[in-house]
Every structure is written in structure tokens, then in C-alpha cells.
Amino acid sequence: MSYNYLKGLLRWSLLLVPVGSLAYTNRHFYFPYFYRCLEYDQAPLSEHSKKYVQEHDLITPHIAPDHPKRNEHDHFFEKSILHKMNGLDIYSIFLDKNFYRMLTNQSGMTSEQIEQIKENAKLTCVFNTNSRVQGHLGIVHGGFTSTLFDNLAGSLAFFVSDFHPAKTAYLNVTYKKPLKVGKEYIIEMEVDRIEDKDIYLKGKVLDDSDNVCTIVNTKFIKMPALNFASTEIEREIQTERKAYDIIKLLPFKLFKRRQQQENSSEKTQEKTSS
């Protein structure tokens, strides 16, 4: 290898290395179509998922597309995974029409009919992940799958417990087949049984061939709203029957009350110091 060849290689490296490094660090800007991640509700559903929704007569509740975007309080799944990480290209929630009608308007229903609808309640989620939630290359991280199950089960428990907060008692997940990044899946979450304050739920992840990939069995415990907020909030939750307004109400009220408590504490400290 000649001296002139090495000299030329060095000269070109002084130009190509900085340019290549700049291009690599800004690859998402220079190649947006190659690296882009869609907002979780912008990607269209596959024909398989559309057919599933039609055959099961499912409906998207008003809260599903709007609540995560309007929710300003810190929430691990909605704020971190959906927005900061942008780890889902599709995240669509569906409910059975009869169940949704019961949630928003119980007029003309007997208590027995309401309880029967709750005991057969289901929540469906169509989702498609991207590489930001992968564990092994091209494989969805198992911890994300558990988080998704917990979030959906908690939502269903909230619906069937007359809009009371519900806490996770246990979450048992069985991984049968790995979930692949960029592939669309359907989660079926349903009530197994309700025993007083204990809400038992079960769910599964299905691929586009209806193969069961993951199974979950979980238990949630209905909690009085007083443990999380004031009696005023509990009264408003019990009297307001519209699901969108109810779910939007609690975090806002909690945040407002916390601010009031902090302001009151600061004023008390100022008086004490003066």
C-alpha cells in the first residue's frame, strides 16, 4: 500500500467521518419515511381487525381516542408509552354496544339486567407495536405486554365497578407465542366473575390467524373513591353517568385539590415564618 494511497484515504476520512456521523445522528430527520412512527390512532386497522369489529358488533367509546390525548396528569402508560416513547402505531379500544349503552344510560334497565351485562362485559383492543417497545430484536418486550394487560384490565374493572377506582391484586401472564414488532394483534379482555368488591378478569392476545399468543388471569379490588379523593368527588362520580365525563373528572379534581393543598401549606409556612 503506497504512501499516496494512505494520504488520500486520510484526506477523505477527514470529510466523510464528520458528515457520516451527522447523518447518522439525524437519520430520523433526513429519512423520515424510513424511520417514522405513526401516532397510535393514525394508522388504519387491517382488514382482519375490521372484520372482527363488525362481526362482534363493537363500538369505539368516546373516551377511547380522546382521553389519552387530553389527559395531562402523569400516567405511565398513556403519557410515557403512548406519547413520549410513541411505542404503539395502533391502540384502538372497543366495547360491546349493549355494555356501552348500559354505561351511558341505564334508564329502563332493571338491576338484574345491569348485573348480567356487567358479568358478561368485554373490552377489546387492537394494537400494533413498533421497535421502541421491543426486547429481543423484532420481539415485543414481555413487560410491555403485561403493562398493556394491566391497563386494559384496570379500565374494564373501572367500568364494571360503577366507576370506582380498582387496584390490581395479582396479574398472572402466560406467554405462549412471542409477539412480533409491527404486527397487528387483538386483545380480548372479559369479566370472569364478580364477587362483592373482587373483580376477576381474564384475557388473551390473538394474532391474525386467531392463534392465542398470550393469556392473562387477573384480579382487581374495587376501592372507595374516598381512598383516592374527597367525598365531593365520590358524589359527583356516582351522580354523573356519562363515561367520558366521569373518567375525565377524577385526575383533574385530584390535581386541582393537590394544588390547593400545596398553596394552603405555603401560606401557612409564610405566616409561621413571619
C-alpha positions as a Python dict, from the first residue, in 0.01 Angstrom:
ca = {
    (1, 'M'): (0, 0, 0),
    (2, 'S'): (156, 328, -117),
    (3, 'Y'): (208, 640, 86),
    (4, 'N'): (-6, 845, -154),
    (5, 'Y'): (-298, 600, -113),
    (6, 'L'): (-288, 632, 266),
    (7, 'K'): (-265, 1007, 237),
    (8, 'G'): (-572, 1019, 11),
    (9, 'L'): (-766, 786, 243),
    (10, 'L'): (-686, 1008, 539),
    (11, 'R'): (-794, 1318, 348),
    (12, 'W'): (-1131, 1166, 256),
    (13, 'S'): (-1185, 1031, 609),
    (14, 'L'): (-1150, 1383, 747),
    (15, 'L'): (-1451, 1476, 534),
    (16, 'L'): (-1661, 1158, 539),
    (17, 'V'): (-1642, 1077, 911),
    (18, 'P'): (-1799, 1408, 1033),
    (19, 'V'): (-2058, 1402, 752),
    (20, 'G'): (-2146, 1037, 821),
    (21, 'S'): (-2171, 1097, 1195),
    (22, 'L'): (-2401, 1396, 1139),
    (23, 'A'): (-2621, 1198, 901),
    (24, 'Y'): (-2646, 905, 1145),
    (25, 'T'): (-2737, 1116, 1449),
    (26, 'N'): (-3004, 1298, 1246),
    (27, 'R'): (-3127, 996, 1050),
    (28, 'H'): (-3484, 1039, 1176),
    (29, 'F'): (-3484, 1390, 1027),
    (30, 'Y'): (-3315, 1312, 695),
    (31, 'F'): (-3505, 986, 635),
    (32, 'P'): (-3847, 1045, 795),
    (33, 'Y'): (-4037, 789, 589),
    (34, 'F'): (-3794, 513, 675),
    (35, 'Y'): (-3779, 574, 1050),
    (36, 'R'): (-4118, 730, 1116),
    (37, 'C'): (-4352, 610, 1391),
    (38, 'L'): (-4719, 690, 1346),
    (39, 'E'): (-4933, 835, 1621),
    (40, 'Y'): (-5114, 547, 1787),
    (41, 'D'): (-5454, 638, 1637),
    (42, 'Q'): (-5345, 740, 1286),
    (43, 'A'): (-5266, 401, 1133),
    (44, 'P'): (-5559, 219, 968),
    (45, 'L'): (-5678, -115, 1100),
    (46, 'S'): (-5614, -425, 895),
    (47, 'E'): (-5898, -594, 710),
    (48, 'H'): (-5887, -879, 961),
    (49, 'S'): (-5942, -641, 1255),
    (50, 'K'): (-6216, -450, 1073),
    (51, 'K'): (-6398, -777, 1005),
    (52, 'Y'): (-6357, -879, 1371),
    (53, 'V'): (-6508, -548, 1492),
    (54, 'Q'): (-6804, -582, 1256),
    (55, 'E'): (-6874, -946, 1337),
    (56, 'H'): (-6870, -880, 1713),
    (57, 'D'): (-7079, -563, 1681),
    (58, 'L'): (-6825, -348, 1868),
    (59, 'I'): (-6822, 27, 1915),
    (60, 'T'): (-6546, 275, 1999),
    (61, 'P'): (-6646, 467, 2314),
    (62, 'H'): (-6597, 844, 2305),
    (63, 'I'): (-6338, 821, 2582),
    (64, 'A'): (-6104, 590, 2388),
    (65, 'P'): (-5949, 821, 2124),
    (66, 'D'): (-5973, 1149, 2316),
    (67, 'H'): (-5888, 1069, 2677),
    (68, 'P'): (-5515, 981, 2636),
    (69, 'K'): (-5455, 1299, 2433),
    (70, 'R'): (-5639, 1526, 2677),
    (71, 'N'): (-5506, 1355, 2987),
    (72, 'E'): (-5247, 1597, 3125),
    (73, 'H'): (-5160, 1421, 3452),
    (74, 'D'): (-4862, 1187, 3475),
    (75, 'H'): (-4960, 836, 3376),
    (76, 'F'): (-4707, 565, 3299),
    (77, 'F'): (-4890, 403, 3008),
    (78, 'E'): (-5062, 699, 2846),
    (79, 'K'): (-4802, 970, 2894),
    (80, 'S'): (-4484, 764, 2875),
    (81, 'I'): (-4555, 477, 2634),
    (82, 'L'): (-4817, 635, 2409),
    (83, 'H'): (-4668, 982, 2385),
    (84, 'K'): (-4306, 1011, 2498),
    (85, 'M'): (-4197, 673, 2364),
    (86, 'N'): (-4461, 661, 2089),
    (87, 'G'): (-4434, 284, 2119),
    (88, 'L'): (-4769, 198, 1958),
    (89, 'D'): (-4873, 260, 1599),
    (90, 'I'): (-5225, 134, 1670),
    (91, 'Y'): (-5411, 142, 2002),
    (92, 'S'): (-5787, 118, 1947),
    (93, 'I'): (-6038, 35, 2221),
    (94, 'F'): (-6379, -120, 2155),
    (95, 'L'): (-6677, -217, 2372),
    (96, 'D'): (-6986, -424, 2313),
    (97, 'K'): (-7277, -193, 2220),
    (98, 'N'): (-7507, -321, 2495),
    (99, 'F'): (-7234, -275, 2755),
    (100, 'Y'): (-7162, 78, 2637),
    (101, 'R'): (-7533, 169, 2642),
    (102, 'M'): (-7553, 41, 2999),
    (103, 'L'): (-7257, 259, 3098),
    (104, 'T'): (-7400, 577, 2948),
    (105, 'N'): (-7774, 529, 3002),
    (106, 'Q'): (-7931, 281, 3244),
    (107, 'S'): (-8289, 407, 3206),
    (108, 'G'): (-8535, 124, 3153),
    (109, 'M'): (-8294, -139, 3284),
    (110, 'T'): (-8356, -347, 3593),
    (111, 'S'): (-8080, -412, 3845),
    (112, 'E'): (-8074, -777, 3734),
    (113, 'Q'): (-8019, -677, 3371),
    (114, 'I'): (-7740, -437, 3470),
    (115, 'E'): (-7562, -703, 3675),
    (116, 'Q'): (-7596, -956, 3394),
    (117, 'I'): (-7441, -713, 3145),
    (118, 'K'): (-7153, -643, 3386),
    (119, 'E'): (-7085, -1013, 3440),
    (120, 'N'): (-7058, -1062, 3061),
    (121, 'A'): (-6872, -738, 2993),
    (122, 'K'): (-6586, -739, 2744),
    (123, 'L'): (-6327, -491, 2630),
    (124, 'T'): (-6138, -535, 2303),
    (125, 'C'): (-5814, -370, 2199),
    (126, 'V'): (-5649, -373, 1857),
    (127, 'F'): (-5281, -281, 1882),
    (128, 'N'): (-4965, -273, 1675),
    (129, 'T'): (-4628, -200, 1834),
    (130, 'N'): (-4306, -63, 1692),
    (131, 'S'): (-3940, -124, 1781),
    (132, 'R'): (-3947, 117, 2075),
    (133, 'V'): (-4110, -149, 2295),
    (134, 'Q'): (-3911, -448, 2173),
    (135, 'G'): (-3697, -668, 2397),
    (136, 'H'): (-3514, -901, 2163),
    (137, 'L'): (-3477, -774, 1807),
    (138, 'G'): (-3819, -773, 1643),
    (139, 'I'): (-3992, -921, 1952),
    (140, 'V'): (-4222, -722, 2181),
    (141, 'H'): (-4091, -697, 2538),
    (142, 'G'): (-4285, -920, 2777),
    (143, 'G'): (-4301, -643, 3035),
    (144, 'F'): (-4484, -422, 2787),
    (145, 'T'): (-4740, -696, 2724),
    (146, 'S'): (-4804, -722, 3099),
    (147, 'T'): (-4838, -343, 3123),
    (148, 'L'): (-5088, -341, 2838),
    (149, 'F'): (-5290, -620, 3003),
    (150, 'D'): (-5290, -436, 3337),
    (151, 'N'): (-5401, -110, 3176),
    (152, 'L'): (-5688, -269, 2984),
    (153, 'A'): (-5800, -487, 3276),
    (154, 'G'): (-5797, -181, 3504),
    (155, 'S'): (-6017, 7, 3256),
    (156, 'L'): (-6267, -278, 3238),
    (157, 'A'): (-6269, -313, 3619),
    (158, 'F'): (-6336, 61, 3645),
    (159, 'F'): (-6634, 30, 3411),
    (160, 'V'): (-6799, -264, 3586),
    (161, 'S'): (-6744, -128, 3939),
    (162, 'D'): (-6973, 173, 3885),
    (163, 'F'): (-6674, 394, 3801),
    (164, 'H'): (-6487, 331, 4124),
    (165, 'P'): (-6108, 306, 4128),
    (166, 'A'): (-5983, -53, 4130),
    (167, 'K'): (-5637, -174, 4227),
    (168, 'T'): (-5450, -476, 4094),
    (169, 'A'): (-5437, -768, 4337),
    (170, 'Y'): (-5248, -1001, 4104),
    (171, 'L'): (-5168, -1036, 3736),
    (172, 'N'): (-5070, -1379, 3601),
    (173, 'V'): (-4943, -1378, 3242),
    (174, 'T'): (-4866, -1687, 3034),
    (175, 'Y'): (-4657, -1630, 2722),
    (176, 'K'): (-4739, -1893, 2460),
    (177, 'K'): (-4601, -1731, 2143),
    (178, 'P'): (-4380, -1424, 2104),
    (179, 'L'): (-4545, -1106, 1977),
    (180, 'K'): (-4370, -956, 1677),
    (181, 'V'): (-4298, -587, 1631),
    (182, 'G'): (-4502, -427, 1353),
    (183, 'K'): (-4768, -699, 1355),
    (184, 'E'): (-5131, -629, 1447),
    (185, 'Y'): (-5292, -817, 1736),
    (186, 'I'): (-5628, -825, 1914),
    (187, 'I'): (-5674, -842, 2291),
    (188, 'E'): (-5996, -982, 2430),
    (189, 'M'): (-6045, -883, 2794),
    (190, 'E'): (-6355, -1006, 2976),
    (191, 'V'): (-6505, -1042, 3320),
    (192, 'D'): (-6464, -1389, 3465),
    (193, 'R'): (-6673, -1327, 3776),
    (194, 'I'): (-6757, -1056, 4029),
    (195, 'E'): (-6762, -1136, 4400),
    (196, 'D'): (-6854, -833, 4607),
    (197, 'K'): (-6550, -600, 4573),
    (198, 'D'): (-6336, -858, 4393),
    (199, 'I'): (-6340, -840, 4014),
    (200, 'Y'): (-6182, -1138, 3835),
    (201, 'L'): (-6082, -1084, 3474),
    (202, 'K'): (-5927, -1293, 3201),
    (203, 'G'): (-5785, -1205, 2865),
    (204, 'K'): (-5587, -1325, 2566),
    (205, 'V'): (-5390, -1193, 2270),
    (206, 'L'): (-5489, -1323, 1926),
    (207, 'D'): (-5294, -1293, 1603),
    (208, 'D'): (-5446, -1254, 1255),
    (209, 'S'): (-5493, -1633, 1236),
    (210, 'D'): (-5680, -1638, 1571),
    (211, 'N'): (-5391, -1817, 1741),
    (212, 'V'): (-5366, -1748, 2115),
    (213, 'C'): (-5029, -1585, 2183),
    (214, 'T'): (-5063, -1470, 2546),
    (215, 'I'): (-5307, -1539, 2831),
    (216, 'V'): (-5375, -1336, 3144),
    (217, 'N'): (-5573, -1400, 3462),
    (218, 'T'): (-5604, -1110, 3700),
    (219, 'K'): (-5794, -984, 4000),
    (220, 'F'): (-5885, -623, 4078),
    (221, 'I'): (-6032, -494, 4403),
    (222, 'K'): (-6292, -220, 4398),
    (223, 'M'): (-6184, 71, 4616),
    (224, 'P'): (-6397, 350, 4760),
    (225, 'A'): (-6334, 681, 4588),
    (226, 'L'): (-6272, 829, 4934),
    (227, 'N'): (-5935, 648, 4941),
    (228, 'F'): (-5827, 845, 4636),
    (229, 'A'): (-6020, 1171, 4656),
    (230, 'S'): (-6275, 1363, 4863),
    (231, 'T'): (-6639, 1281, 4932),
    (232, 'E'): (-6728, 1558, 4688),
    (233, 'I'): (-6558, 1374, 4403),
    (234, 'E'): (-6723, 1047, 4504),
    (235, 'R'): (-7066, 1214, 4497),
    (236, 'E'): (-7001, 1362, 4151),
    (237, 'I'): (-6883, 1028, 4015),
    (238, 'Q'): (-7191, 848, 4146),
    (239, 'T'): (-7438, 1101, 4003),
    (240, 'E'): (-7275, 1155, 3664),
    (241, 'R'): (-7345, 864, 3430),
    (242, 'K'): (-7158, 964, 3116),
    (243, 'A'): (-6839, 762, 3089),
    (244, 'Y'): (-6635, 1034, 2917),
    (245, 'D'): (-6707, 1297, 3179),
    (246, 'I'): (-6653, 1057, 3466),
    (247, 'I'): (-6312, 935, 3355),
    (248, 'K'): (-6200, 1288, 3271),
    (249, 'L'): (-6318, 1420, 3608),
    (250, 'L'): (-6105, 1228, 3858),
    (251, 'P'): (-5748, 1319, 3756),
    (252, 'F'): (-5845, 1686, 3710),
    (253, 'K'): (-6007, 1703, 4052),
    (254, 'L'): (-5714, 1529, 4219),
    (255, 'F'): (-5465, 1765, 4055),
    (256, 'K'): (-5670, 2070, 4149),
    (257, 'R'): (-5710, 1955, 4508),
    (258, 'R'): (-5336, 1883, 4537),
    (259, 'Q'): (-5259, 2233, 4413),
    (260, 'Q'): (-5497, 2380, 4669),
    (261, 'Q'): (-5332, 2181, 4947),
    (262, 'E'): (-4984, 2293, 4839),
    (263, 'N'): (-5092, 2658, 4819),
    (264, 'S'): (-5252, 2633, 5163),
    (265, 'S'): (-4937, 2476, 5305),
    (266, 'E'): (-4719, 2750, 5158),
    (267, 'K'): (-4941, 3021, 5306),
    (268, 'T'): (-4926, 2852, 5647),
    (269, 'Q'): (-4547, 2840, 5632),
    (270, 'E'): (-4530, 3207, 5535),
    (271, 'K'): (-4746, 3306, 5833),
    (272, 'T'): (-4537, 3091, 6067),
    (273, 'S'): (-4209, 3242, 5944),
    (274, 'S'): (-4342, 3600, 5968),
}
